[in-house]
Amino acid sequence: MKWHLGKTFSIDTVFAQFIHLDEILNIGCNTIEMETASAFRAARLMNVPIMALFSIPDNVMVNKSLISGRTQKEMEYKRYVRHELFPKIILDIFENKIEVSLST
């Protein structure tokens, strides 16, 4: 599985961010996600630690998005990552009490 640490831009909209891609890239973000923005805001308000593990199958730079679709092979790989690899990673974090700290 290919992976890397990235700087994520979290926003609570599905399409509005696309007209701002250049600005988002210019501030150093290399991923955009819409699903966890509310969770991170709630965690900050409650002073509760939170962590997210993202699977980002869309890549507008190579024309792979909700709009342009994906190949069958890409969909199978996405399912493999979500159903096989992610559970192993999450269990490893909790079972081995891996400490994750990222500076903002």
C-alpha positions as a Python dict, from the first residue, in 0.01 Angstrom:
ca = {
    (1, 'M'): (0, 0, 0),
    (2, 'K'): (133, 343, -90),
    (3, 'W'): (104, 594, 192),
    (4, 'H'): (243, 925, 305),
    (5, 'L'): (186, 1193, 563),
    (6, 'G'): (7, 1487, 418),
    (7, 'K'): (-134, 1824, 506),
    (8, 'T'): (-511, 1795, 479),
    (9, 'F'): (-762, 2068, 408),
    (10, 'S'): (-1088, 1976, 584),
    (11, 'I'): (-1409, 2140, 472),
    (12, 'D'): (-1777, 2058, 514),
    (13, 'T'): (-1874, 2082, 148),
    (14, 'V'): (-1860, 1831, -135),
    (15, 'F'): (-1794, 2050, -442),
    (16, 'A'): (-1735, 2413, -339),
    (17, 'Q'): (-1363, 2360, -275),
    (18, 'F'): (-1283, 2276, -639),
    (19, 'I'): (-1282, 2642, -747),
    (20, 'H'): (-1024, 2706, -472),
    (21, 'L'): (-779, 2425, -558),
    (22, 'D'): (-492, 2662, -642),
    (23, 'E'): (-531, 2845, -309),
    (24, 'I'): (-548, 2518, -116),
    (25, 'L'): (-233, 2389, -289),
    (26, 'N'): (-57, 2722, -224),
    (27, 'I'): (-103, 2689, 153),
    (28, 'G'): (71, 2352, 137),
    (29, 'C'): (-223, 2113, 150),
    (30, 'N'): (-202, 1803, -64),
    (31, 'T'): (-531, 1642, 35),
    (32, 'I'): (-888, 1763, 75),
    (33, 'E'): (-1152, 1582, 274),
    (34, 'M'): (-1507, 1663, 365),
    (35, 'E'): (-1615, 1400, 617),
    (36, 'T'): (-1419, 1477, 935),
    (37, 'A'): (-1434, 1857, 955),
    (38, 'S'): (-1723, 1844, 1204),
    (39, 'A'): (-1559, 1574, 1415),
    (40, 'F'): (-1237, 1774, 1447),
    (41, 'R'): (-1429, 2089, 1538),
    (42, 'A'): (-1628, 1905, 1805),
    (43, 'A'): (-1310, 1748, 1946),
    (44, 'R'): (-1144, 2089, 1968),
    (45, 'L'): (-1445, 2235, 2150),
    (46, 'M'): (-1451, 1943, 2396),
    (47, 'N'): (-1071, 1932, 2432),
    (48, 'V'): (-1071, 1566, 2328),
    (49, 'P'): (-784, 1417, 2128),
    (50, 'I'): (-878, 1296, 1784),
    (51, 'M'): (-704, 1124, 1499),
    (52, 'A'): (-810, 1040, 1146),
    (53, 'L'): (-685, 778, 907),
    (54, 'F'): (-774, 877, 554),
    (55, 'S'): (-817, 677, 240),
    (56, 'I'): (-818, 921, -48),
    (57, 'P'): (-904, 747, -374),
    (58, 'D'): (-983, 1069, -560),
    (59, 'N'): (-705, 1262, -731),
    (60, 'V'): (-821, 1558, -936),
    (61, 'M'): (-466, 1610, -1063),
    (62, 'V'): (-496, 1286, -1264),
    (63, 'N'): (-871, 1321, -1334),
    (64, 'K'): (-988, 1068, -1074),
    (65, 'S'): (-1280, 1201, -875),
    (66, 'L'): (-1643, 1145, -787),
    (67, 'I'): (-1727, 1285, -1129),
    (68, 'S'): (-1475, 1110, -1354),
    (69, 'G'): (-1504, 764, -1202),
    (70, 'R'): (-1257, 484, -1143),
    (71, 'T'): (-1162, 154, -1302),
    (72, 'Q'): (-1280, -179, -1161),
    (73, 'K'): (-923, -252, -1048),
    (74, 'E'): (-909, 81, -861),
    (75, 'M'): (-1241, 5, -690),
    (76, 'E'): (-1119, -339, -582),
    (77, 'Y'): (-800, -189, -440),
    (78, 'K'): (-1002, 74, -254),
    (79, 'R'): (-1217, -199, -97),
    (80, 'Y'): (-905, -398, -4),
    (81, 'V'): (-751, -98, 171),
    (82, 'R'): (-1069, -15, 361),
    (83, 'H'): (-1171, -369, 454),
    (84, 'E'): (-833, -538, 505),
    (85, 'L'): (-557, -286, 572),
    (86, 'F'): (-733, -16, 771),
    (87, 'P'): (-866, -255, 1038),
    (88, 'K'): (-513, -391, 1086),
    (89, 'I'): (-367, -43, 1118),
    (90, 'I'): (-633, 67, 1367),
    (91, 'L'): (-597, -247, 1579),
    (92, 'D'): (-222, -203, 1582),
    (93, 'I'): (-258, 155, 1705),
    (94, 'F'): (-479, 50, 1997),
    (95, 'E'): (-319, -286, 2082),
    (96, 'N'): (34, -152, 2084),
    (97, 'K'): (-64, 188, 2220),
    (98, 'I'): (123, 358, 1940),
    (99, 'E'): (158, 723, 2023),
    (100, 'V'): (92, 951, 1730),
    (101, 'S'): (176, 1317, 1753),
    (102, 'L'): (172, 1567, 1473),
    (103, 'S'): (257, 1932, 1502),
    (104, 'T'): (31, 2183, 1332),
}
